[in-house]
Amino acid sequence: MKIAITGAGGRMGRMLIEAALDADDVVLTGALDVTGSPNIGQDAGAFLGRQTGVILTSDVPKGLEGADFLIDFTRPEGTLKHLTYCEERGVNMVIGTTGFNDAGKASIARAAENIAIVFAPNMSVGVNVTMKLLEVAARHFSRGYDIEIIEAHHRHKIDAPSGTALRMGEVIAGALGRDLRECGVLAREGITGERDPSTIGFATVRGGDIIGDHTVLFAGIGERIEISHKSSSRAAYAQGSLRAARFLTGRTSGLFDMQDVLGLKDA
């Protein structure tokens, strides 16, 4: 698989590069970073003490030369820019960027009519299996249990709640026949009154170097059930991204998520 990676000078980008270089079925063809990054002009493997011959660039067309896939963990505005170039060149995408508004999500869906895209807020296999567990649990805890989602991330994360937490809320709401946009409570402050049992609450923690912790609490009378996933390394996201790219091999269009990649929708 010929893969280009965006955000190549960042924490996630470097983890993706390392995973790509260590995979037997992957050729790293491009590494993109933002204009002005001190990493521009360096070899993509320099941080590992390896020479790859791939030079970090901010020139998107140049970075996509020879690529069949682009893995993108950046910001919505950057991803949408890359999306345009990929659609024009027939480059399939794995998108792990979070924080899109409805218009941005619609743009990705339209592009998927011409290229194949895996778009998911979290590429970890463990997180996506957790999503399936939450769907099953929600059906059994539909009455008499209050549902709260608690997430924690590092101090540099720019969106809240996390895309993963919101997706967990969507999965739970869907299993309960609700719409998260109507039942989600994203923050609480002041005199809020008694808790509405039909709501799904969110709590956000930001600090230090926490990679990503998510817990869904089903709180009943006399018992509570917690389903948690905790990330200790970004390696899980990188390996999941490569698995997503493998899933797209041979596909020319379509919008997929990690539930498709892992075959969990029929489980």
C-alpha beads as a LAMMPS data file, in Angstrom:
LAMMPS data file: protein, C-alpha beads

267 atoms
266 bonds

1 atom types
1 bond types

-500.0 500.0 xlo xhi
-500.0 500.0 ylo yhi
-500.0 500.0 zlo zhi

Masses

1 110.0

Atoms # bond

1 1 1 0.000 0.000 0.000
2 1 1 1.378 3.391 -1.010
3 1 1 0.485 5.748 1.829
4 1 1 0.963 9.457 2.517
5 1 1 0.547 10.889 6.014
6 1 1 -0.527 14.371 7.096
7 1 1 0.473 16.109 10.316
8 1 1 3.721 14.224 9.910
9 1 1 5.644 16.342 12.416
10 1 1 3.097 15.913 15.216
11 1 1 2.688 13.228 17.865
12 1 1 0.126 11.204 15.948
13 1 1 1.816 11.777 12.605
14 1 1 5.089 10.393 13.899
15 1 1 3.359 7.346 15.328
16 1 1 1.727 6.751 11.940
17 1 1 5.066 7.092 10.156
18 1 1 6.710 4.615 12.509
19 1 1 3.861 2.127 12.031
20 1 1 4.003 2.531 8.249
21 1 1 7.772 2.021 8.123
22 1 1 7.492 -1.123 10.247
23 1 1 4.665 -2.664 8.169
24 1 1 5.690 -5.155 5.496
25 1 1 2.824 -4.213 3.181
26 1 1 3.234 -0.404 3.311
27 1 1 5.367 2.018 1.313
28 1 1 5.527 5.550 2.708
29 1 1 5.269 7.858 -0.304
30 1 1 4.605 11.258 1.269
31 1 1 4.681 13.203 4.520
32 1 1 2.826 16.505 4.883
33 1 1 3.050 19.184 7.556
34 1 1 1.751 22.734 7.890
35 1 1 3.544 25.676 6.296
36 1 1 6.119 27.093 8.690
37 1 1 6.677 23.848 10.570
38 1 1 10.335 23.411 11.599
39 1 1 10.112 19.854 10.291
40 1 1 9.666 20.914 6.656
41 1 1 12.580 19.700 4.550
42 1 1 13.581 16.948 6.967
43 1 1 13.476 13.238 6.195
44 1 1 10.219 11.707 7.462
45 1 1 12.171 9.109 9.443
46 1 1 14.693 11.513 10.993
47 1 1 13.043 11.375 14.421
48 1 1 13.672 7.613 14.392
49 1 1 17.237 7.949 13.120
50 1 1 16.140 6.378 9.816
51 1 1 16.498 7.621 6.266
52 1 1 13.387 7.036 4.149
53 1 1 13.980 9.357 1.210
54 1 1 10.582 10.930 1.917
55 1 1 10.925 14.620 2.737
56 1 1 8.330 16.498 4.803
57 1 1 6.561 19.112 2.697
58 1 1 3.685 21.555 2.974
59 1 1 2.961 21.212 -0.755
60 1 1 -0.141 19.007 -0.819
61 1 1 0.041 17.916 -4.493
62 1 1 3.711 17.034 -4.047
63 1 1 2.999 15.132 -0.849
64 1 1 0.303 13.094 -2.577
65 1 1 2.435 12.090 -5.563
66 1 1 2.365 8.321 -5.962
67 1 1 -0.002 7.775 -3.010
68 1 1 -3.005 5.479 -3.128
69 1 1 -4.076 6.407 0.410
70 1 1 -3.853 9.457 2.658
71 1 1 -4.099 9.051 6.423
72 1 1 -5.241 12.314 7.988
73 1 1 -5.265 13.173 11.712
74 1 1 -5.150 16.962 11.615
75 1 1 -7.829 19.639 12.018
76 1 1 -11.136 19.969 10.157
77 1 1 -10.023 22.874 7.948
78 1 1 -6.848 21.023 6.946
79 1 1 -8.616 17.722 6.339
80 1 1 -11.232 19.368 4.103
81 1 1 -8.444 20.963 2.059
82 1 1 -6.750 17.585 1.673
83 1 1 -10.117 16.009 0.835
84 1 1 -10.437 18.221 -2.254
85 1 1 -7.019 17.215 -3.558
86 1 1 -7.625 13.523 -2.842
87 1 1 -10.965 13.542 -4.638
88 1 1 -9.377 15.173 -7.684
89 1 1 -6.577 12.585 -7.774
90 1 1 -8.497 9.455 -6.784
91 1 1 -6.592 9.010 -3.524
92 1 1 -8.569 7.108 -0.888
93 1 1 -8.601 8.537 2.644
94 1 1 -8.500 7.361 6.235
95 1 1 -9.790 10.284 8.322
96 1 1 -9.278 10.321 12.084
97 1 1 -9.720 14.083 12.473
98 1 1 -12.446 15.146 14.915
99 1 1 -14.397 18.356 15.492
100 1 1 -16.226 18.583 12.152
101 1 1 -19.484 20.509 11.949
102 1 1 -22.431 19.200 9.916
103 1 1 -21.219 20.958 6.753
104 1 1 -17.803 19.357 7.052
105 1 1 -19.318 15.903 7.519
106 1 1 -21.521 16.502 4.472
107 1 1 -18.441 17.393 2.408
108 1 1 -16.813 14.100 3.378
109 1 1 -19.978 12.196 2.451
110 1 1 -20.096 13.904 -0.967
111 1 1 -16.433 13.132 -1.654
112 1 1 -17.095 9.476 -0.797
113 1 1 -19.165 9.253 -3.969
114 1 1 -15.883 9.470 -5.892
115 1 1 -13.265 8.023 -3.531
116 1 1 -13.354 5.463 -0.722
117 1 1 -13.116 6.878 2.793
118 1 1 -12.925 5.421 6.288
119 1 1 -14.071 8.217 8.605
120 1 1 -14.088 7.491 12.329
121 1 1 -13.448 9.534 15.478
122 1 1 -11.269 6.764 16.855
123 1 1 -9.278 4.171 14.911
124 1 1 -8.458 1.964 17.885
125 1 1 -9.721 -1.604 17.566
126 1 1 -10.380 -1.666 21.311
127 1 1 -12.463 1.513 21.244
128 1 1 -14.594 0.217 18.402
129 1 1 -15.231 -3.099 20.137
130 1 1 -16.194 -1.001 23.184
131 1 1 -18.711 0.842 20.976
132 1 1 -20.363 -2.494 20.223
133 1 1 -20.471 -3.387 23.918
134 1 1 -22.132 -0.034 24.642
135 1 1 -24.789 -0.678 22.012
136 1 1 -25.649 -4.006 23.617
137 1 1 -25.548 -2.617 27.169
138 1 1 -27.738 0.376 26.335
139 1 1 -30.569 -1.864 25.196
140 1 1 -30.598 -3.601 28.585
141 1 1 -30.200 -0.421 30.637
142 1 1 -32.839 1.609 28.821
143 1 1 -34.953 2.157 31.946
144 1 1 -33.932 2.904 35.493
145 1 1 -30.329 3.779 34.641
146 1 1 -28.774 7.213 34.206
147 1 1 -26.130 7.366 31.485
148 1 1 -23.038 9.543 31.815
149 1 1 -19.958 9.671 29.591
150 1 1 -16.668 10.830 31.132
151 1 1 -13.627 11.487 28.942
152 1 1 -10.097 12.717 29.623
153 1 1 -7.397 13.892 27.207
154 1 1 -4.103 15.773 27.173
155 1 1 -3.902 19.528 27.605
156 1 1 -3.309 20.143 23.877
157 1 1 -6.603 18.701 22.622
158 1 1 -8.634 21.467 20.987
159 1 1 -12.184 20.017 20.888
160 1 1 -14.531 18.943 23.663
161 1 1 -16.216 16.613 24.246
162 1 1 -13.930 14.330 22.277
163 1 1 -15.124 12.888 19.001
164 1 1 -14.940 9.431 20.557
165 1 1 -17.145 10.466 23.489
166 1 1 -19.690 11.999 21.137
167 1 1 -19.682 8.855 18.990
168 1 1 -20.250 6.752 22.100
169 1 1 -23.219 8.992 22.876
170 1 1 -24.566 8.575 19.355
171 1 1 -24.257 4.776 19.577
172 1 1 -26.072 4.686 22.918
173 1 1 -28.754 7.128 21.805
174 1 1 -29.314 5.135 18.614
175 1 1 -29.725 1.902 20.592
176 1 1 -32.328 3.684 22.744
177 1 1 -34.184 5.198 19.799
178 1 1 -33.117 8.734 20.718
179 1 1 -31.286 11.570 18.974
180 1 1 -28.144 12.716 20.786
181 1 1 -28.661 16.253 19.520
182 1 1 -31.852 16.353 21.563
183 1 1 -30.923 14.303 24.637
184 1 1 -27.212 15.072 25.047
185 1 1 -26.184 17.339 27.944
186 1 1 -22.671 18.526 27.121
187 1 1 -22.137 20.693 30.224
188 1 1 -23.734 21.496 33.573
189 1 1 -23.456 24.651 35.645
190 1 1 -25.447 26.349 38.382
191 1 1 -28.810 25.150 39.636
192 1 1 -29.625 22.527 37.033
193 1 1 -32.595 20.916 38.717
194 1 1 -33.224 17.207 38.998
195 1 1 -31.619 15.047 36.337
196 1 1 -33.833 14.236 33.341
197 1 1 -33.657 10.405 33.029
198 1 1 -33.904 10.574 29.240
199 1 1 -30.650 12.538 28.895
200 1 1 -27.085 11.383 28.243
201 1 1 -24.576 13.495 30.164
202 1 1 -20.969 14.338 29.316
203 1 1 -18.040 15.357 31.499
204 1 1 -14.697 16.506 30.083
205 1 1 -11.228 16.461 31.659
206 1 1 -8.149 18.062 30.087
207 1 1 -4.663 17.784 31.549
208 1 1 -1.105 16.616 31.257
209 1 1 -0.288 13.981 28.659
210 1 1 -3.413 11.788 28.965
211 1 1 -3.696 10.085 25.582
212 1 1 -7.370 9.206 25.866
213 1 1 -9.629 7.733 28.551
214 1 1 -13.348 7.098 28.093
215 1 1 -15.822 5.699 30.604
216 1 1 -19.552 5.229 30.182
217 1 1 -21.423 4.993 33.458
218 1 1 -24.813 3.296 33.692
219 1 1 -25.978 4.328 37.180
220 1 1 -29.004 2.505 38.577
221 1 1 -30.506 2.099 42.029
222 1 1 -28.232 -0.136 44.085
223 1 1 -25.693 -0.721 41.327
224 1 1 -23.673 0.930 38.610
225 1 1 -21.972 -0.484 35.561
226 1 1 -18.902 1.129 34.009
227 1 1 -17.553 0.329 30.564
228 1 1 -14.141 1.896 30.029
229 1 1 -11.384 2.153 27.483
230 1 1 -8.013 3.686 28.332
231 1 1 -5.264 4.376 25.808
232 1 1 -1.649 4.101 26.942
233 1 1 -0.138 4.741 23.498
234 1 1 -1.116 6.253 20.168
235 1 1 0.180 3.047 18.583
236 1 1 -3.329 1.578 18.783
237 1 1 -4.673 4.429 16.629
238 1 1 -1.858 4.008 14.121
239 1 1 -2.344 0.257 13.755
240 1 1 -6.093 0.731 13.391
241 1 1 -5.483 3.322 10.661
242 1 1 -3.360 0.884 8.672
243 1 1 -6.083 -1.732 9.104
244 1 1 -8.568 0.800 7.715
245 1 1 -6.336 1.450 4.693
246 1 1 -6.124 -2.292 4.041
247 1 1 -9.930 -2.432 4.128
248 1 1 -10.085 0.251 1.428
249 1 1 -7.758 -1.633 -0.920
250 1 1 -9.602 -2.277 -4.185
251 1 1 -12.483 0.056 -3.314
252 1 1 -13.108 3.111 -5.462
253 1 1 -15.902 4.837 -3.536
254 1 1 -17.992 4.651 -0.382
255 1 1 -18.069 6.045 3.140
256 1 1 -17.146 3.579 5.880
257 1 1 -16.302 3.611 9.577
258 1 1 -14.295 1.304 11.822
259 1 1 -17.362 -0.787 12.544
260 1 1 -17.303 -1.676 8.829
261 1 1 -13.555 -2.298 8.897
262 1 1 -13.860 -4.695 11.855
263 1 1 -17.069 -6.366 10.650
264 1 1 -18.900 -5.393 13.845
265 1 1 -22.132 -4.152 12.314
266 1 1 -23.394 -7.691 11.816
267 1 1 -21.966 -8.989 15.107

Bonds

1 1 1 2
2 1 2 3
3 1 3 4
4 1 4 5
5 1 5 6
6 1 6 7
7 1 7 8
8 1 8 9
9 1 9 10
10 1 10 11
11 1 11 12
12 1 12 13
13 1 13 14
14 1 14 15
15 1 15 16
16 1 16 17
17 1 17 18
18 1 18 19
19 1 19 20
20 1 20 21
21 1 21 22
22 1 22 23
23 1 23 24
24 1 24 25
25 1 25 26
26 1 26 27
27 1 27 28
28 1 28 29
29 1 29 30
30 1 30 31
31 1 31 32
32 1 32 33
33 1 33 34
34 1 34 35
35 1 35 36
36 1 36 37
37 1 37 38
38 1 38 39
39 1 39 40
40 1 40 41
41 1 41 42
42 1 42 43
43 1 43 44
44 1 44 45
45 1 45 46
46 1 46 47
47 1 47 48
48 1 48 49
49 1 49 50
50 1 50 51
51 1 51 52
52 1 52 53
53 1 53 54
54 1 54 55
55 1 55 56
56 1 56 57
57 1 57 58
58 1 58 59
59 1 59 60
60 1 60 61
61 1 61 62
62 1 62 63
63 1 63 64
64 1 64 65
65 1 65 66
66 1 66 67
67 1 67 68
68 1 68 69
69 1 69 70
70 1 70 71
71 1 71 72
72 1 72 73
73 1 73 74
74 1 74 75
75 1 75 76
76 1 76 77
77 1 77 78
78 1 78 79
79 1 79 80
80 1 80 81
81 1 81 82
82 1 82 83
83 1 83 84
84 1 84 85
85 1 85 86
86 1 86 87
87 1 87 88
88 1 88 89
89 1 89 90
90 1 90 91
91 1 91 92
92 1 92 93
93 1 93 94
94 1 94 95
95 1 95 96
96 1 96 97
97 1 97 98
98 1 98 99
99 1 99 100
100 1 100 101
101 1 101 102
102 1 102 103
103 1 103 104
104 1 104 105
105 1 105 106
106 1 106 107
107 1 107 108
108 1 108 109
109 1 109 110
110 1 110 111
111 1 111 112
112 1 112 113
113 1 113 114
114 1 114 115
115 1 115 116
116 1 116 117
117 1 117 118
118 1 118 119
119 1 119 120
120 1 120 121
121 1 121 122
122 1 122 123
123 1 123 124
124 1 124 125
125 1 125 126
126 1 126 127
127 1 127 128
128 1 128 129
129 1 129 130
130 1 130 131
131 1 131 132
132 1 132 133
133 1 133 134
134 1 134 135
135 1 135 136
136 1 136 137
137 1 137 138
138 1 138 139
139 1 139 140
140 1 140 141
141 1 141 142
142 1 142 143
143 1 143 144
144 1 144 145
145 1 145 146
146 1 146 147
147 1 147 148
148 1 148 149
149 1 149 150
150 1 150 151
151 1 151 152
152 1 152 153
153 1 153 154
154 1 154 155
155 1 155 156
156 1 156 157
157 1 157 158
158 1 158 159
159 1 159 160
160 1 160 161
161 1 161 162
162 1 162 163
163 1 163 164
164 1 164 165
165 1 165 166
166 1 166 167
167 1 167 168
168 1 168 169
169 1 169 170
170 1 170 171
171 1 171 172
172 1 172 173
173 1 173 174
174 1 174 175
175 1 175 176
176 1 176 177
177 1 177 178
178 1 178 179
179 1 179 180
180 1 180 181
181 1 181 182
182 1 182 183
183 1 183 184
184 1 184 185
185 1 185 186
186 1 186 187
187 1 187 188
188 1 188 189
189 1 189 190
190 1 190 191
191 1 191 192
192 1 192 193
193 1 193 194
194 1 194 195
195 1 195 196
196 1 196 197
197 1 197 198
198 1 198 199
199 1 199 200
200 1 200 201
201 1 201 202
202 1 202 203
203 1 203 204
204 1 204 205
205 1 205 206
206 1 206 207
207 1 207 208
208 1 208 209
209 1 209 210
210 1 210 211
211 1 211 212
212 1 212 213
213 1 213 214
214 1 214 215
215 1 215 216
216 1 216 217
217 1 217 218
218 1 218 219
219 1 219 220
220 1 220 221
221 1 221 222
222 1 222 223
223 1 223 224
224 1 224 225
225 1 225 226
226 1 226 227
227 1 227 228
228 1 228 229
229 1 229 230
230 1 230 231
231 1 231 232
232 1 232 233
233 1 233 234
234 1 234 235
235 1 235 236
236 1 236 237
237 1 237 238
238 1 238 239
239 1 239 240
240 1 240 241
241 1 241 242
242 1 242 243
243 1 243 244
244 1 244 245
245 1 245 246
246 1 246 247
247 1 247 248
248 1 248 249
249 1 249 250
250 1 250 251
251 1 251 252
252 1 252 253
253 1 253 254
254 1 254 255
255 1 255 256
256 1 256 257
257 1 257 258
258 1 258 259
259 1 259 260
260 1 260 261
261 1 261 262
262 1 262 263
263 1 263 264
264 1 264 265
265 1 265 266
266 1 266 267
